[in-house]
Amino acid sequence: MIKEKVDRKKIIRRIEKLSADKLDELLNFINKIDDKKSAKNKILSFAGAWESIDNSVFDDFTKHLISKREQK
């Protein structure tokens, strides 16, 4: 907890020293970090989605997956 506060203060001090033209670059970088986190959370929201699927339906789906994709 203390290290986190110290790190945040260091980051803020360094941001305050940045030139105005570098602020856009930093903001874009931060947005990319947030976007990756959001994408990961969206993917993880599907975890367990097939948990209750019937085994025969799942087996049929996986056995015929390639042929079904080729039909489209």
C-alpha positions as CSV (number, residue, x, y, z in Angstrom):
1,M,0.0,0.0,0.0
2,I,2.8,2.4,0.9
3,K,4.8,1.5,-2.2
4,E,1.7,2.1,-4.3
5,K,1.3,5.6,-2.9
6,V,5.0,6.4,-3.4
7,D,4.9,5.1,-7.0
8,R,1.8,7.2,-7.7
9,K,3.4,10.3,-6.4
10,K,6.5,9.6,-8.5
11,I,4.4,9.2,-11.6
12,I,2.5,12.4,-10.9
13,R,5.7,14.4,-10.4
14,R,7.1,13.0,-13.7
15,I,3.8,13.9,-15.5
16,E,3.9,17.4,-14.2
17,K,7.4,17.8,-15.7
18,L,6.3,16.6,-19.2
19,S,6.1,19.0,-22.0
20,A,2.5,19.7,-23.4
21,D,3.2,17.8,-26.6
22,K,4.1,14.6,-24.6
23,L,0.9,14.7,-22.7
24,D,-1.1,13.4,-25.7
25,E,1.3,10.6,-26.2
26,L,1.0,9.7,-22.5
27,L,-2.7,9.8,-22.6
28,N,-2.8,7.5,-25.7
29,F,-0.5,5.1,-23.9
30,I,-2.8,5.1,-20.8
31,N,-5.8,4.5,-23.0
32,K,-4.2,1.5,-24.6
33,I,-3.5,0.0,-21.2
34,D,-7.2,0.5,-20.2
35,D,-8.4,-0.9,-23.5
36,K,-6.4,-4.1,-23.0
37,K,-7.8,-4.4,-19.5
38,S,-11.3,-3.9,-20.8
39,A,-10.8,-6.4,-23.7
40,K,-9.5,-9.0,-21.2
41,N,-12.5,-8.5,-19.0
42,K,-14.9,-8.9,-22.0
43,I,-13.3,-12.1,-22.9
44,L,-13.3,-13.4,-19.4
45,S,-17.0,-12.6,-19.2
46,F,-17.6,-15.7,-21.4
47,A,-15.8,-18.0,-19.0
48,G,-18.1,-20.9,-18.1
49,A,-20.7,-20.0,-20.8
50,W,-20.7,-23.6,-22.0
51,E,-20.7,-25.1,-18.6
52,S,-24.2,-26.4,-18.8
53,I,-24.2,-27.5,-22.5
54,D,-25.2,-31.1,-23.1
55,N,-22.1,-33.4,-23.8
56,S,-23.7,-34.8,-27.0
57,V,-24.3,-31.3,-28.4
58,F,-20.8,-30.2,-27.6
59,D,-19.3,-33.4,-29.2
60,D,-21.4,-32.8,-32.3
61,F,-20.3,-29.2,-32.5
62,T,-16.6,-29.9,-32.1
63,K,-16.6,-32.9,-34.5
64,H,-18.3,-30.9,-37.3
65,L,-16.8,-27.5,-36.6
66,I,-14.5,-27.4,-39.6
67,S,-17.1,-28.6,-42.1
68,K,-19.6,-26.1,-40.7
69,R,-17.1,-23.3,-41.1
70,E,-16.3,-24.3,-44.7
71,Q,-20.0,-24.1,-45.6
72,K,-20.2,-20.4,-44.9
